[in-house]
């Protein structure tokens, strides 16, 4: 089963100063080895946005090209709006991208690997599967 890896996990993994023994980075490495990582365009865009130097941008872009984007459909975006509205009625706010990630996860039966605690809040009100790092 593929796993949708959130921007925050990729960001940790791509930093120059790597955090030793970070369970989420280690899990990403294992998922890459297992060919189970799924990318979507909005996550790729978040990762590439704000990179200061052209050479660093090209380096990250080239690394990410190994992970093709899952094609998003109108129903993914429509479902993201429904999840956004459901959460907002419960007093939980999140970004459009976060709810798009939730919609893609639900519609493609893919858990999400994330360190973003907002997803834990979302999980109380919308159908959502999170992927936890495996214990060594």
N, CA, C and O atoms as CSV, one atom per row, in Angstrom:
chain,resi,resn,atom,element,x,y,z
A,1,UNK,N,N,0.835,-1.175,0.000
A,1,UNK,CA,C,0.000,0.000,0.000
A,1,UNK,C,C,0.888,1.250,0.000
A,1,UNK,O,O,1.854,1.344,0.757
A,2,UNK,N,N,0.540,2.192,-0.856
A,2,UNK,CA,C,1.268,3.464,-0.925
A,2,UNK,C,C,0.949,4.312,0.306
A,2,UNK,O,O,-0.096,4.149,0.936
A,3,UNK,N,N,1.867,5.215,0.633
A,3,UNK,CA,C,1.709,6.133,1.750
A,3,UNK,C,C,1.944,7.548,1.231
A,3,UNK,O,O,2.950,7.822,0.578
A,4,UNK,N,N,1.006,8.439,1.529
A,4,UNK,CA,C,1.121,9.835,1.135
A,4,UNK,C,C,1.973,10.551,2.184
A,4,UNK,O,O,1.582,10.652,3.346
A,5,UNK,N,N,3.130,11.042,1.767
A,5,UNK,CA,C,4.078,11.662,2.691
A,5,UNK,C,C,3.883,13.174,2.655
A,5,UNK,O,O,3.991,13.807,1.605
A,6,UNK,N,N,3.593,13.736,3.825
A,6,UNK,CA,C,3.307,15.161,3.954
A,6,UNK,C,C,4.582,15.995,3.838
A,6,UNK,O,O,5.693,15.500,4.028
A,7,UNK,N,N,4.391,17.257,3.525
A,7,UNK,CA,C,5.485,18.208,3.321
A,7,UNK,C,C,6.443,18.255,4.507
A,7,UNK,O,O,7.659,18.307,4.324
A,8,UNK,N,N,5.900,18.236,5.715
A,8,UNK,CA,C,6.754,18.386,6.901
A,8,UNK,C,C,7.761,17.248,7.033
A,8,UNK,O,O,8.876,17.470,7.505
A,9,UNK,N,N,7.395,16.046,6.630
A,9,UNK,CA,C,8.323,14.910,6.701
A,9,UNK,C,C,9.402,15.057,5.639
A,9,UNK,O,O,10.586,14.862,5.916
A,10,UNK,N,N,8.991,15.404,4.421
A,10,UNK,CA,C,9.963,15.639,3.349
A,10,UNK,C,C,10.941,16.736,3.760
A,10,UNK,O,O,12.147,16.607,3.550
A,11,UNK,N,N,10.426,17.811,4.341
A,11,UNK,CA,C,11.281,18.931,4.734
A,11,UNK,C,C,12.349,18.492,5.719
A,11,UNK,O,O,13.512,18.875,5.598
A,12,UNK,N,N,11.953,17.692,6.689
A,12,UNK,CA,C,12.931,17.175,7.654
A,12,UNK,C,C,13.999,16.346,6.948
A,12,UNK,O,O,15.187,16.472,7.244
A,13,UNK,N,N,13.577,15.509,6.027
A,13,UNK,CA,C,14.495,14.601,5.345
A,13,UNK,C,C,15.447,15.340,4.404
A,13,UNK,O,O,16.578,14.898,4.199
A,14,UNK,N,N,15.005,16.446,3.839
A,14,UNK,CA,C,15.801,17.160,2.848
A,14,UNK,C,C,16.692,18.236,3.450
A,14,UNK,O,O,17.471,18.857,2.727
A,15,UNK,N,N,16.599,18.470,4.738
A,15,UNK,CA,C,17.446,19.483,5.376
A,15,UNK,C,C,18.907,19.076,5.298
A,15,UNK,O,O,19.249,17.893,5.305
A,16,UNK,N,N,19.752,20.084,5.224
A,16,UNK,CA,C,21.195,19.801,5.198
A,16,UNK,C,C,21.640,19.183,6.512
A,16,UNK,O,O,22.399,18.214,6.525
A,17,UNK,N,N,21.169,19.745,7.615
A,17,UNK,CA,C,21.503,19.205,8.930
A,17,UNK,C,C,20.427,18.194,9.300
A,17,UNK,O,O,19.357,18.552,9.791
A,18,UNK,N,N,20.729,16.950,9.059
A,18,UNK,CA,C,19.754,15.900,9.315
A,18,UNK,C,C,19.665,15.610,10.812
A,18,UNK,O,O,20.658,15.664,11.537
A,19,UNK,N,N,18.468,15.308,11.242
A,19,UNK,CA,C,18.249,14.951,12.634
A,19,UNK,C,C,18.511,13.457,12.770
A,19,UNK,O,O,17.837,12.641,12.142
A,20,UNK,N,N,19.483,13.109,13.586
A,20,UNK,CA,C,19.850,11.700,13.758
A,20,UNK,C,C,18.698,10.936,14.389
A,20,UNK,O,O,18.078,11.390,15.351
A,21,UNK,N,N,18.433,9.793,13.839
A,21,UNK,CA,C,17.425,8.876,14.370
A,21,UNK,C,C,16.034,9.481,14.487
A,21,UNK,O,O,15.296,9.141,15.411
A,22,UNK,N,N,15.666,10.356,13.586
A,22,UNK,CA,C,14.296,10.852,13.561
A,22,UNK,C,C,13.415,9.735,13.011
A,22,UNK,O,O,13.644,9.276,11.892
A,23,UNK,N,N,12.416,9.286,13.765
A,23,UNK,CA,C,11.616,8.145,13.321
A,23,UNK,C,C,10.835,8.405,12.026
A,23,UNK,O,O,10.599,7.479,11.250
A,24,UNK,N,N,10.440,9.647,11.795
A,24,UNK,CA,C,9.690,9.960,10.571
A,24,UNK,C,C,10.601,9.956,9.348
A,24,UNK,O,O,10.210,9.475,8.284
A,25,UNK,N,N,11.805,10.487,9.491
A,25,UNK,CA,C,12.775,10.457,8.390
A,25,UNK,C,C,13.184,9.025,8.106
A,25,UNK,O,O,13.290,8.626,6.946
A,26,UNK,N,N,13.414,8.254,9.146
A,26,UNK,CA,C,13.763,6.841,8.959
A,26,UNK,C,C,12.640,6.080,8.274
A,26,UNK,O,O,12.893,5.233,7.418
A,27,UNK,N,N,11.398,6.378,8.648
A,27,UNK,CA,C,10.254,5.714,8.007
A,27,UNK,C,C,10.161,6.099,6.536
A,27,UNK,O,O,9.862,5.258,5.688
A,28,UNK,N,N,10.417,7.372,6.233
A,28,UNK,CA,C,10.421,7.801,4.833
A,28,UNK,C,C,11.460,7.014,4.048
A,28,UNK,O,O,11.190,6.563,2.936
A,29,UNK,N,N,12.643,6.849,4.620
A,29,UNK,CA,C,13.695,6.076,3.935
A,29,UNK,C,C,13.225,4.650,3.638
A,29,UNK,O,O,13.437,4.131,2.543
A,30,UNK,N,N,12.590,4.033,4.618
A,30,UNK,CA,C,12.099,2.657,4.437
A,30,UNK,C,C,11.005,2.624,3.374
A,30,UNK,O,O,10.994,1.735,2.522
A,31,UNK,N,N,10.098,3.574,3.417
A,31,UNK,CA,C,9.029,3.628,2.409
A,31,UNK,C,C,9.593,3.824,1.005
A,31,UNK,O,O,9.080,3.255,0.042
A,32,UNK,N,N,10.645,4.625,0.892
A,32,UNK,CA,C,11.294,4.814,-0.410
A,32,UNK,C,C,11.893,3.493,-0.882
A,32,UNK,O,O,11.733,3.113,-2.042
A,33,UNK,N,N,12.573,2.805,0.008
A,33,UNK,CA,C,13.155,1.498,-0.344
A,33,UNK,C,C,12.079,0.500,-0.758
A,33,UNK,O,O,12.306,-0.327,-1.641
A,34,UNK,N,N,10.931,0.572,-0.138
A,34,UNK,CA,C,9.820,-0.340,-0.444
A,34,UNK,C,C,8.991,0.120,-1.647
A,34,UNK,O,O,8.037,-0.549,-2.042
A,35,UNK,N,N,9.361,1.260,-2.221
A,35,UNK,CA,C,8.647,1.873,-3.355
A,35,UNK,C,C,7.178,2.077,-2.989
A,35,UNK,O,O,6.281,1.691,-3.738
A,36,UNK,N,N,6.948,2.688,-1.833
A,36,UNK,CA,C,5.590,2.901,-1.332
A,36,UNK,C,C,5.246,4.376,-1.141
A,36,UNK,O,O,4.165,4.696,-0.647
A,37,UNK,N,N,6.142,5.270,-1.521
A,37,UNK,CA,C,5.914,6.699,-1.325
A,37,UNK,C,C,5.023,7.238,-2.434
A,37,UNK,O,O,5.233,6.946,-3.611
A,38,UNK,N,N,4.023,8.031,-2.044
A,38,UNK,CA,C,3.172,8.692,-3.031
A,38,UNK,C,C,3.333,10.198,-2.890
A,38,UNK,O,O,3.364,10.734,-1.783
A,39,UNK,N,N,3.434,10.866,-4.026
A,39,UNK,CA,C,3.582,12.322,-4.084
A,39,UNK,C,C,2.352,12.888,-4.783
A,39,UNK,O,O,1.766,12.245,-5.654
A,40,UNK,N,N,1.973,14.100,-4.388
A,40,UNK,CA,C,0.973,14.863,-5.137
A,40,UNK,C,C,1.549,16.248,-5.416
A,40,UNK,O,O,2.418,16.732,-4.691
A,41,UNK,N,N,1.052,16.871,-6.470
A,41,UNK,CA,C,1.564,18.164,-6.902
A,41,UNK,C,C,1.588,19.238,-5.829
A,41,UNK,O,O,2.586,19.949,-5.716
A,42,UNK,N,N,0.523,19.389,-5.028
A,42,UNK,CA,C,0.550,20.438,-4.005
A,42,UNK,C,C,1.654,20.248,-2.959
A,42,UNK,O,O,2.193,21.237,-2.460
A,43,UNK,N,N,1.997,19.022,-2.620
A,43,UNK,CA,C,3.101,18.784,-1.693
A,43,UNK,C,C,4.419,19.136,-2.372
A,43,UNK,O,O,5.281,19.767,-1.761
A,44,UNK,N,N,4.580,18.737,-3.621
A,44,UNK,CA,C,5.790,19.093,-4.386
A,44,UNK,C,C,5.941,20.618,-4.434
A,44,UNK,O,O,7.035,21.148,-4.241
A,45,UNK,N,N,4.834,21.314,-4.693
A,45,UNK,CA,C,4.873,22.779,-4.769
A,45,UNK,C,C,5.288,23.384,-3.432
A,45,UNK,O,O,6.114,24.297,-3.401
A,46,UNK,N,N,4.726,22.888,-2.320
A,46,UNK,CA,C,5.110,23.402,-1.004
A,46,UNK,C,C,6.598,23.186,-0.742
A,46,UNK,O,O,7.275,24.065,-0.208
A,47,UNK,N,N,7.099,22.022,-1.118
A,47,UNK,CA,C,8.513,21.714,-0.883
A,47,UNK,C,C,9.444,22.622,-1.675
A,47,UNK,O,O,10.492,23.031,-1.176
A,48,UNK,N,N,9.065,22.931,-2.890
A,48,UNK,CA,C,9.933,23.726,-3.761
A,48,UNK,C,C,9.773,25.223,-3.564
A,48,UNK,O,O,10.627,26.000,-3.991
A,49,UNK,N,N,8.692,25.635,-2.923
A,49,UNK,CA,C,8.444,27.065,-2.708
A,49,UNK,C,C,9.410,27.629,-1.676
A,49,UNK,O,O,9.644,27.029,-0.627
A,50,UNK,N,N,9.955,28.774,-1.990
A,50,UNK,CA,C,10.790,29.483,-1.030
A,50,UNK,C,C,12.238,29.043,-0.968
A,50,UNK,O,O,12.993,29.543,-0.134
A,51,UNK,N,N,12.645,28.127,-1.824
A,51,UNK,CA,C,14.067,27.758,-1.840
A,51,UNK,C,C,14.839,28.933,-2.423
A,51,UNK,O,O,14.535,29.411,-3.515
A,52,UNK,N,N,15.838,29.390,-1.682
A,52,UNK,CA,C,16.514,30.648,-2.022
A,52,UNK,C,C,17.425,30.563,-3.235
A,52,UNK,O,O,17.388,31.439,-4.099
A,53,UNK,N,N,18.232,29.534,-3.309
A,53,UNK,CA,C,19.205,29.492,-4.407
A,53,UNK,C,C,18.715,28.582,-5.535
A,53,UNK,O,O,18.041,27.577,-5.308
A,54,UNK,N,N,19.074,28.967,-6.740
A,54,UNK,CA,C,18.678,28.195,-7.917
A,54,UNK,C,C,19.282,26.796,-7.886
A,54,UNK,O,O,18.623,25.826,-8.261
A,55,UNK,N,N,20.524,26.685,-7.442
A,55,UNK,CA,C,21.174,25.369,-7.422
A,55,UNK,C,C,20.506,24.435,-6.403
A,55,UNK,O,O,20.332,23.245,-6.663
A,56,UNK,N,N,20.137,24.985,-5.250
A,56,UNK,CA,C,19.450,24.169,-4.253
A,56,UNK,C,C,18.067,23.769,-4.767
A,56,UNK,O,O,17.642,22.629,-4.581
A,57,UNK,N,N,17.360,24.706,-5.416
A,57,UNK,CA,C,16.064,24.407,-6.012
A,57,UNK,C,C,16.185,23.248,-7.001
A,57,UNK,O,O,15.407,22.296,-6.950
A,58,UNK,N,N,17.154,23.338,-7.888
A,58,UNK,CA,C,17.344,22.294,-8.901
A,58,UNK,C,C,17.702,20.957,-8.267
A,58,UNK,O,O,17.251,19.910,-8.730
A,59,UNK,N,N,18.501,20.984,-7.221
A,59,UNK,CA,C,18.884,19.758,-6.522
A,59,UNK,C,C,17.659,19.086,-5.896
A,59,UNK,O,O,17.454,17.885,-6.073
A,60,UNK,N,N,16.852,19.846,-5.172
A,60,UNK,CA,C,15.646,19.281,-4.538
A,60,UNK,C,C,14.668,18.828,-5.608
A,60,UNK,O,O,14.114,17.732,-5.523
A,61,UNK,N,N,14.454,19.669,-6.620
A,61,UNK,CA,C,13.546,19.310,-7.712
A,61,UNK,C,C,13.962,17.991,-8.361
A,61,UNK,O,O,13.119,17.134,-8.627
A,62,UNK,N,N,15.239,17.831,-8.611
A,62,UNK,CA,C,15.720,16.615,-9.264
A,62,UNK,C,C,15.545,15.387,-8.372
A,62,UNK,O,O,15.225,14.305,-8.864
A,63,UNK,N,N,15.753,15.547,-7.066
A,63,UNK,CA,C,15.518,14.429,-6.141
A,63,UNK,C,C,14.044,14.035,-6.137
A,63,UNK,O,O,13.715,12.849,-6.135
A,64,UNK,N,N,13.164,15.026,-6.137
A,64,UNK,CA,C,11.726,14.754,-6.060
A,64,UNK,C,C,11.159,14.171,-7.356
A,64,UNK,O,O,10.103,13.538,-7.341
A,65,UNK,N,N,11.843,14.378,-8.455
A,65,UNK,CA,C,11.348,13.848,-9.733
A,65,UNK,C,C,11.298,12.326,-9.757
A,65,UNK,O,O,10.649,11.742,-10.625
A,66,UNK,N,N,11.969,11.684,-8.823
A,66,UNK,CA,C,11.905,10.223,-8.724
A,66,UNK,C,C,10.535,9.751,-8.249
A,66,UNK,O,O,10.231,8.559,-8.307
A,67,UNK,N,N,9.704,10.688,-7.776
A,67,UNK,CA,C,8.398,10.353,-7.221
A,67,UNK,C,C,7.312,11.018,-8.050
A,67,UNK,O,O,7.023,12.199,-7.855
A,68,UNK,N,N,6.701,10.273,-8.979
A,68,UNK,CA,C,5.675,10.873,-9.831
A,68,UNK,C,C,4.443,11.285,-9.027
A,68,UNK,O,O,4.109,10.677,-8.011
A,69,UNK,N,N,3.787,12.323,-9.505
A,69,UNK,CA,C,2.566,12.807,-8.857
A,69,UNK,C,C,1.391,11.892,-9.169
A,69,UNK,O,O,1.225,11.425,-10.296
A,70,UNK,N,N,0.586,11.650,-8.152
A,70,UNK,CA,C,-0.713,11.022,-8.357
A,70,UNK,C,C,-1.593,12.071,-9.022
A,70,UNK,O,O,-1.655,13.212,-8.563
A,71,UNK,N,N,-2.260,11.700,-10.081
A,71,UNK,CA,C,-3.119,12.658,-10.770
A,71,UNK,C,C,-4.346,12.950,-9.915
A,71,UNK,O,O,-5.063,12.040,-9.498
A,72,UNK,N,N,-4.572,14.226,-9.664
A,72,UNK,CA,C,-5.729,14.628,-8.870
A,72,UNK,C,C,-6.911,14.894,-9.788
A,72,UNK,O,O,-6.752,15.299,-10.939
A,73,UNK,N,N,-8.095,14.656,-9.252
A,73,UNK,CA,C,-9.312,14.808,-10.046
A,73,UNK,C,C,-10.228,15.852,-9.398
A,73,UNK,O,O,-10.001,16.294,-8.272
A,74,UNK,N,N,-11.239,16.220,-10.127
A,74,UNK,CA,C,-12.235,17.152,-9.603
A,74,UNK,C,C,-12.820,16.632,-8.301
A,74,UNK,O,O,-13.042,17.403,-7.368
A,75,UNK,N,N,-13.071,15.337,-8.229
A,75,UNK,CA,C,-13.667,14.777,-7.007
A,75,UNK,C,C,-12.723,14.900,-5.807
A,75,UNK,O,O,-13.188,15.023,-4.674
A,76,UNK,N,N,-11.410,14.867,-6.035
A,76,UNK,CA,C,-10.465,15.081,-4.931
A,76,UNK,C,C,-10.632,16.484,-4.344
A,76,UNK,O,O,-10.662,16.658,-3.126
A,77,UNK,N,N,-10.739,17.470,-5.217
A,77,UNK,CA,C,-10.892,18.851,-4.765
A,77,UNK,C,C,-12.258,19.074,-4.110
A,77,UNK,O,O,-12.357,19.765,-3.096
A,78,UNK,N,N,-13.308,18.489,-4.690
A,78,UNK,CA,C,-14.643,18.628,-4.110
A,78,UNK,C,C,-14.714,17.977,-2.732
A,78,UNK,O,O,-15.324,18.523,-1.813
A,79,UNK,N,N,-14.091,16.814,-2.592
A,79,UNK,CA,C,-14.085,16.138,-1.296
A,79,UNK,C,C,-13.283,16.945,-0.278
A,79,UNK,O,O,-13.642,16.984,0.899
A,80,UNK,N,N,-12.212,17.583,-0.715
A,80,UNK,CA,C,-11.415,18.426,0.189
A,80,UNK,C,C,-12.272,19.550,0.773
A,80,UNK,O,O,-12.151,19.875,1.954
A,81,UNK,N,N,-13.125,20.133,-0.043
A,81,UNK,CA,C,-14.027,21.189,0.432
A,81,UNK,C,C,-15.004,20.629,1.460
A,81,UNK,O,O,-15.255,21.260,2.486
A,82,UNK,N,N,-15.555,19.451,1.189
A,82,UNK,CA,C,-16.482,18.823,2.141
A,82,UNK,C,C,-15.794,18.564,3.483
A,82,UNK,O,O,-16.374,18.816,4.539
A,83,UNK,N,N,-14.561,18.064,3.441
A,83,UNK,CA,C,-13.818,17.796,4.679
A,83,UNK,C,C,-13.487,19.091,5.410
A,83,UNK,O,O,-13.555,19.150,6.638
A,84,UNK,N,N,-13.130,20.122,4.661
A,84,UNK,CA,C,-12.868,21.442,5.237
A,84,UNK,C,C,-14.106,21.948,5.968
A,84,UNK,O,O,-14.023,22.392,7.113
A,85,UNK,N,N,-15.258,21.876,5.295
A,85,UNK,CA,C,-16.508,22.361,5.889
A,85,UNK,C,C,-16.900,21.563,7.124
A,85,UNK,O,O,-17.332,22.137,8.123
A,86,UNK,N,N,-16.754,20.250,7.063
A,86,UNK,CA,C,-17.066,19.394,8.214
A,86,UNK,C,C,-16.205,19.769,9.405
A,86,UNK,O,O,-16.706,19.901,10.522
A,87,UNK,N,N,-14.918,19.941,9.173
A,87,UNK,CA,C,-14.001,20.291,10.259
A,87,UNK,C,C,-14.284,21.684,10.799
A,87,UNK,O,O,-14.251,21.899,12.011
A,88,UNK,N,N,-14.558,22.617,9.923
A,88,UNK,CA,C,-14.837,23.983,10.349
A,88,UNK,C,C,-16.080,24.035,11.235
A,88,UNK,O,O,-16.111,24.779,12.215
A,89,UNK,N,N,-17.099,23.252,10.898
A,89,UNK,CA,C,-18.311,23.187,11.732
A,89,UNK,C,C,-18.004,22.646,13.132
A,89,UNK,O,O,-18.727,22.928,14.088
A,90,UNK,N,N,-16.934,21.874,13.241
A,90,UNK,CA,C,-16.512,21.337,14.536
A,90,UNK,C,C,-15.488,22.246,15.224
A,90,UNK,O,O,-14.970,21.912,16.290
A,91,UNK,N,N,-15.204,23.389,14.610
A,91,UNK,CA,C,-14.265,24.340,15.198
A,91,UNK,C,C,-12.812,24.053,14.895
A,91,UNK,O,O,-11.926,24.623,15.532
A,92,UNK,N,N,-12.545,23.175,13.929
A,92,UNK,CA,C,-11.175,22.804,13.559
A,92,UNK,C,C,-10.842,23.447,12.220
A,92,UNK,O,O,-11.549,23.252,11.232
A,93,UNK,N,N,-9.757,24.217,12.200
A,93,UNK,CA,C,-9.328,24.862,10.969
A,93,UNK,C,C,-8.072,24.198,10.436
A,93,UNK,O,O,-7.293,23.610,11.186
A,94,UNK,N,N,-7.890,24.302,9.131
A,94,UNK,CA,C,-6.702,23.776,8.485
A,94,UNK,C,C,-6.551,24.428,7.133
A,94,UNK,O,O,-7.419,25.177,6.684
A,95,UNK,N,N,-5.440,24.135,6.491
A,95,UNK,CA,C,-5.178,24.731,5.179
A,95,UNK,C,C,-5.889,23.951,4.076
A,95,UNK,O,O,-6.260,22.790,4.245
A,96,UNK,N,N,-6.065,24.621,2.953
A,96,UNK,CA,C,-6.652,23.947,1.791
A,96,UNK,C,C,-5.823,22.738,1.390
A,96,UNK,O,O,-6.369,21.688,1.050
A,97,UNK,N,N,-4.503,22.887,1.430
A,97,UNK,CA,C,-3.630,21.767,1.061
A,97,UNK,C,C,-3.795,20.606,2.030
A,97,UNK,O,O,-3.825,19.451,1.608
A,98,UNK,N,N,-3.904,20.896,3.323
A,98,UNK,CA,C,-4.097,19.813,4.290
A,98,UNK,C,C,-5.370,19.028,4.000
A,98,UNK,O,O,-5.370,17.798,4.068
A,99,UNK,N,N,-6.448,19.725,3.679
A,99,UNK,CA,C,-7.693,19.011,3.409
A,99,UNK,C,C,-7.662,18.302,2.058
A,99,UNK,O,O,-8.338,17.289,1.879
A,100,UNK,N,N,-6.893,18.815,1.117
A,100,UNK,CA,C,-6.700,18.098,-0.142
A,100,UNK,C,C,-5.933,16.802,0.119
A,100,UNK,O,O,-6.259,15.761,-0.453
A,101,UNK,N,N,-4.919,16.862,0.979
A,101,UNK,CA,C,-4.178,15.659,1.365
A,101,UNK,C,C,-5.132,14.649,2.013
A,101,UNK,O,O,-5.073,13.455,1.721
A,102,UNK,N,N,-6.004,15.134,2.888
A,102,UNK,CA,C,-6.986,14.250,3.541
A,102,UNK,C,C,-7.916,13.601,2.514
A,102,UNK,O,O,-8.205,12.408,2.597
A,103,UNK,N,N,-8.378,14.389,1.553
A,103,UNK,CA,C,-9.288,13.873,0.533
A,103,UNK,C,C,-8.617,12.811,-0.327
A,103,UNK,O,O,-9.208,11.768,-0.604
A,104,UNK,N,N,-7.392,13.073,-0.747
A,104,UNK,CA,C,-6.649,12.109,-1.562
A,104,UNK,C,C,-6.404,10.838,-0.766
A,104,UNK,O,O,-6.540,9.732,-1.288
A,105,UNK,N,N,-6.047,11.001,0.481
A,105,UNK,CA,C,-5.830,9.847,1.359
A,105,UNK,C,C,-7.084,8.980,1.444
A,105,UNK,O,O,-7.026,7.759,1.297
A,106,UNK,N,N,-8.201,9.627,1.681
A,106,UNK,CA,C,-9.468,8.897,1.805
A,106,UNK,C,C,-9.867,8.233,0.486
A,106,UNK,O,O,-10.202,7.049,0.461
A,107,UNK,N,N,-9.831,8.983,-0.588
A,107,UNK,CA,C,-10.330,8.484,-1.873
A,107,UNK,C,C,-9.448,7.395,-2.475
A,107,UNK,O,O,-9.918,6.586,-3.275
A,108,UNK,N,N,-8.170,7.372,-2.092
A,108,UNK,CA,C,-7.251,6.369,-2.629
A,108,UNK,C,C,-6.814,5.356,-1.581
A,108,UNK,O,O,-5.914,4.549,-1.812
A,109,UNK,N,N,-7.469,5.414,-0.423
A,109,UNK,CA,C,-7.197,4.486,0.681
A,109,UNK,C,C,-5.703,4.425,0.998
A,109,UNK,O,O,-5.106,3.351,1.071
A,110,UNK,N,N,-5.112,5.627,1.187
A,110,UNK,CA,C,-3.680,5.756,1.483
A,110,UNK,C,C,-3.514,6.464,2.812
A,110,UNK,O,O,-4.048,7.557,3.001
A,111,UNK,N,N,-2.794,5.871,3.722
A,111,UNK,CA,C,-2.508,6.591,4.964
A,111,UNK,C,C,-1.518,7.728,4.710
A,111,UNK,O,O,-0.828,7.758,3.691
A,112,UNK,N,N,-1.466,8.655,5.657
A,112,UNK,CA,C,-0.605,9.838,5.567
A,112,UNK,C,C,0.498,9.728,6.610
A,112,UNK,O,O,0.234,9.441,7.777
A,113,UNK,N,N,1.734,9.958,6.182
A,113,UNK,CA,C,2.856,10.065,7.101
A,113,UNK,C,C,3.096,11.550,7.336
A,113,UNK,O,O,3.480,12.274,6.417
A,114,UNK,N,N,2.871,12.001,8.559
A,114,UNK,CA,C,3.001,13.423,8.870
A,114,UNK,C,C,3.420,13.621,10.311
A,114,UNK,O,O,3.155,12.781,11.171
A,115,UNK,N,N,4.080,14.747,10.565
A,115,UNK,CA,C,4.366,15.164,11.934
A,115,UNK,C,C,3.433,16.301,12.350
A,115,UNK,O,O,3.490,16.771,13.486
A,116,UNK,N,N,2.591,16.731,11.446
A,116,UNK,CA,C,1.666,17.850,11.672
A,116,UNK,C,C,0.514,17.392,12.566
A,116,UNK,O,O,-0.292,16.550,12.171
A,117,UNK,N,N,0.446,17.949,13.757
A,117,UNK,CA,C,-0.568,17.546,14.727
A,117,UNK,C,C,-1.985,17.938,14.315
A,117,UNK,O,O,-2.953,17.425,14.877
A,118,UNK,N,N,-2.119,18.837,13.343
A,118,UNK,CA,C,-3.455,19.175,12.844
A,118,UNK,C,C,-4.173,17.937,12.325
A,118,UNK,O,O,-5.390,17.818,12.471
A,119,UNK,N,N,-3.434,17.021,11.724
A,119,UNK,CA,C,-4.055,15.819,11.171
A,119,UNK,C,C,-4.643,14.942,12.272
A,119,UNK,O,O,-5.641,14.256,12.054
A,120,UNK,N,N,-4.031,14.961,13.445
A,120,UNK,CA,C,-4.578,14.228,14.588
A,120,UNK,C,C,-5.914,14.841,15.000
A,120,UNK,O,O,-6.850,14.120,15.346
A,121,UNK,N,N,-6.002,16.161,14.963
A,121,UNK,CA,C,-7.273,16.834,15.254
A,121,UNK,C,C,-8.322,16.505,14.192
A,121,UNK,O,O,-9.473,16.210,14.514
A,122,UNK,N,N,-7.915,16.558,12.935
A,122,UNK,CA,C,-8.840,16.249,11.846
A,122,UNK,C,C,-9.419,14.846,12.012
A,122,UNK,O,O,-10.596,14.610,11.742
A,123,UNK,N,N,-8.585,13.937,12.451
A,123,UNK,CA,C,-8.949,12.520,12.544
A,123,UNK,C,C,-10.149,12.289,13.466
A,123,UNK,O,O,-10.846,11.284,13.329
A,124,UNK,N,N,-10.392,13.193,14.387
A,124,UNK,CA,C,-11.532,13.063,15.300
A,124,UNK,C,C,-12.856,13.368,14.608
A,124,UNK,O,O,-13.915,13.012,15.124
A,125,UNK,N,N,-12.811,14.022,13.446
A,125,UNK,CA,C,-14.035,14.487,12.806
A,125,UNK,C,C,-14.223,14.027,11.361
A,125,UNK,O,O,-15.330,14.094,10.826
A,126,UNK,N,N,-13.158,13.567,10.737
A,126,UNK,CA,C,-13.261,13.114,9.344
A,126,UNK,C,C,-12.541,11.772,9.204
A,126,UNK,O,O,-11.642,11.463,9.986
A,127,UNK,N,N,-12.935,10.977,8.208
A,127,UNK,CA,C,-12.258,9.687,8.015
A,127,UNK,C,C,-10.828,9.910,7.546
A,127,UNK,O,O,-10.593,10.534,6.511
A,128,UNK,N,N,-9.884,9.400,8.310
A,128,UNK,CA,C,-8.479,9.674,8.017
A,128,UNK,C,C,-7.617,8.580,8.620
A,128,UNK,O,O,-7.797,8.197,9.776
A,129,UNK,N,N,-6.678,8.078,7.824
A,129,UNK,CA,C,-5.715,7.087,8.307
A,129,UNK,C,C,-4.341,7.728,8.336
A,129,UNK,O,O,-3.891,8.320,7.355
A,130,UNK,N,N,-3.684,7.599,9.479
A,130,UNK,CA,C,-2.327,8.093,9.594
A,130,UNK,C,C,-1.371,6.912,9.643
A,130,UNK,O,O,-1.689,5.859,10.196
A,131,UNK,N,N,-0.205,7.099,9.061
A,131,UNK,CA,C,0.827,6.071,9.036
A,131,UNK,C,C,1.865,6.422,10.100
A,131,UNK,O,O,2.481,7.487,10.041
A,132,UNK,N,N,2.055,5.556,11.042
A,132,UNK,CA,C,3.029,5.787,12.112
A,132,UNK,C,C,4.359,5.135,11.760
A,132,UNK,O,O,4.396,4.070,11.143
A,133,UNK,N,N,5.454,5.785,12.158
A,133,UNK,CA,C,6.757,5.144,11.944
A,133,UNK,C,C,6.806,3.798,12.661
A,133,UNK,O,O,6.276,3.639,13.760
A,134,UNK,N,N,7.449,2.849,12.019
A,134,UNK,CA,C,7.600,1.532,12.624
A,134,UNK,C,C,8.667,1.567,13.702
A,134,UNK,O,O,9.651,2.299,13.602
A,135,UNK,N,N,8.458,0.778,14.717
A,135,UNK,CA,C,9.424,0.679,15.816
A,135,UNK,C,C,10.516,-0.260,15.387
A,135,UNK,O,O,10.254,-1.333,14.843
A,136,UNK,N,N,11.759,0.151,15.637
A,136,UNK,CA,C,12.906,-0.695,15.262
A,136,UNK,C,C,13.053,-1.840,16.214
A,136,UNK,O,O,13.959,-2.658,16.061
